[in-house]
């Protein structure tokens, strides 16, 4: 576990959060005494329901225009 003082933690917060997200516990001290600890959050991966995704995309209207033409129409008209 790494230890940093509060002033240093303020200056390097993004780096410390990345370290904590990577599994390292980071202790923050004030006047040499521990006051807080950063640790990563355990997240469970979310599974994608393939059948629901296929049903969603099958229900979408088919686009006949290419991407550039689609963007031009959206840009030039308030509605598509």
C-alpha positions as CSV (number, residue, x, y, z in Angstrom):
1,X,0.0,0.0,0.0
2,X,1.3,3.4,-1.0
3,X,1.1,6.4,1.3
4,X,0.8,10.1,0.3
5,X,0.2,13.3,2.2
6,X,-3.0,15.2,1.5
7,X,-1.4,18.0,-0.5
8,X,0.3,15.5,-2.8
9,X,-3.0,13.6,-3.1
10,X,-4.7,16.7,-4.3
11,X,-2.1,17.3,-6.9
12,X,-2.0,13.7,-8.1
13,X,-5.6,12.6,-7.6
14,X,-6.1,11.2,-11.1
15,X,-3.0,9.1,-10.9
16,X,-4.0,7.8,-7.4
17,X,-7.4,6.9,-8.6
18,X,-5.9,4.9,-11.4
19,X,-3.6,3.1,-9.0
20,X,-6.6,2.3,-6.7
21,X,-8.6,1.1,-9.7
22,X,-5.7,-1.2,-10.6
23,X,-5.9,-2.9,-7.2
24,X,-3.4,-0.9,-5.1
25,X,-4.7,0.6,-1.9
26,X,-3.5,4.2,-1.4
27,X,-3.4,5.7,2.1
28,X,-3.8,9.5,2.4
29,X,-2.2,11.1,5.4
30,X,-2.5,14.4,7.2
31,X,0.4,15.5,9.4
32,X,1.8,12.0,9.1
33,X,-1.4,10.2,10.3
34,X,-3.6,8.2,8.1
35,X,-7.0,9.9,7.4
36,X,-8.3,8.1,4.3
37,X,-7.7,5.2,2.0
38,X,-8.5,4.9,-1.7
39,X,-9.3,1.4,-3.0
40,X,-10.8,0.1,-6.2
41,X,-14.5,-0.9,-6.4
42,X,-15.2,-4.5,-7.2
43,X,-17.4,-4.6,-10.3
44,X,-19.1,-7.6,-11.7
45,X,-19.1,-7.7,-15.5
46,X,-22.5,-7.2,-17.1
47,X,-23.5,-9.9,-19.6
48,X,-25.0,-8.8,-22.9
49,X,-28.3,-10.5,-23.8
50,X,-27.5,-11.3,-27.4
51,X,-31.1,-12.2,-28.2
52,X,-32.4,-8.9,-26.9
53,X,-29.8,-7.0,-28.9
54,X,-30.7,-8.9,-32.1
55,X,-34.4,-8.2,-31.5
56,X,-33.6,-4.5,-30.9
57,X,-31.5,-4.1,-34.1
58,X,-34.0,-6.1,-36.2
59,X,-36.8,-3.7,-35.2
60,X,-34.8,-0.7,-36.4
61,X,-35.6,0.8,-39.8
62,X,-33.0,0.1,-42.5
63,X,-31.0,3.1,-43.6
64,X,-30.7,3.4,-47.3
65,X,-28.4,6.4,-47.3
66,X,-24.7,6.2,-46.7
67,X,-23.2,7.7,-43.6
68,X,-22.1,11.0,-45.3
69,X,-25.5,11.6,-46.9
70,X,-27.3,10.8,-43.6
71,X,-25.1,13.4,-41.7
72,X,-25.7,16.0,-44.5
73,X,-29.5,15.5,-44.2
74,X,-29.3,15.9,-40.4
75,X,-27.2,19.0,-40.7
76,X,-29.2,20.7,-43.4
77,X,-32.7,19.9,-42.0
78,X,-34.0,20.4,-38.5
79,X,-35.7,17.0,-38.8
80,X,-34.7,13.8,-40.6
